Amino acid sequence: MSELPKTGREWHLVARPHGWPKPEDFALREAEIPAPGPGQLLVRNTHMSVDPYMRGRMNDVKSYVPPFQLDEPMQGGAVGRVIASDAEGIAAGDHVLHPFGWREFAVLDAKHATKVDPGLAPLPAYLGVLGMPGLTAYAGLLEVASFKEGDAVFVSGAAGAVGSQVGQIAKLKGASRVIGSAGSDEKVKLLVEEYGFDAAFNYKRGPVAEQLKEAAPDGIDVYFDNVGGEHLEAAISSLNVHGRATICGMIAQYNETEPTPAPRNLALVIGKRLRLQGLLVRDHDALQPQFVQEVSGWIRSGELKYRETVVEGIDHAVDAFLGMLRGENVGKMIVSLGD
């Protein structure tokens, strides 16, 4: 066995952000790498994920996932190559998906690692289209929103990793109409021309409610919410009787320092008998095998398309995270740490 690395770099949260995170809230530090113990792996991370939910983990509040600790390495999805193993079933040279990103090397219990096949799909795909964002889209549309053939679907944040997949799955499953909103004319063009949305609009170009009514004159049956705020209010207005909304994310208010107003039209939920349901992807792990089988098939056939925005180098991981919060990515934002 070649000599194992002694140190590696990792990102620490050093101050809790107030409002928008700043580069000085983070520090890239050199750390010693322990040898893996019984049942453990040493993984050289090749790609790591930055995701909107990570902003919430930077606040010291009780939530569905514990907050990041100050002066300790942050966490997030990563894929990498096993360079040492003291665990059954996973050998040096295998590739794994695990939750210990934001660092070059990770020592972890094998129970936290999932073997992935780089022959089935490129490794970064396991962080996006075949990973947590993909399962979020699949479960959120089909299980939480109870999608059925013929539904009209509206997706906010539609050019992101989750939203772009929601819209395409809806089309593949027989939606009557799919509408998306995004934050630039380029993304709007991508939604219609590449992802096959029936209509899309740039929410920065006018009131969301007006643009949605124009794009969906007969209303919508399903709303997949990645944004919250004005988008949620507009969707409640456009939802038909017995409409369903999957509340997946509210990126529009993650960095607000004051409480954001609730939709002013919540009373419509009563008369329309709407269902608004929150989504946590970990509640839907049982769908994983079905999801991978169906979505990988769509990818191989070319029926489902995906984009990634790749930032090179661990030293640019915070830049990638902040850029993702600002909507600078198209599709999944990935940080490549090299082979």
Summary of the structure (lengths in Angstrom):
residues: 339
radius of gyration: 20.5
end to end distance: 18.0
largest distance: 68.0
contacts: 1153
relative contact order: 0.15
helix: 33%
strand: 27%
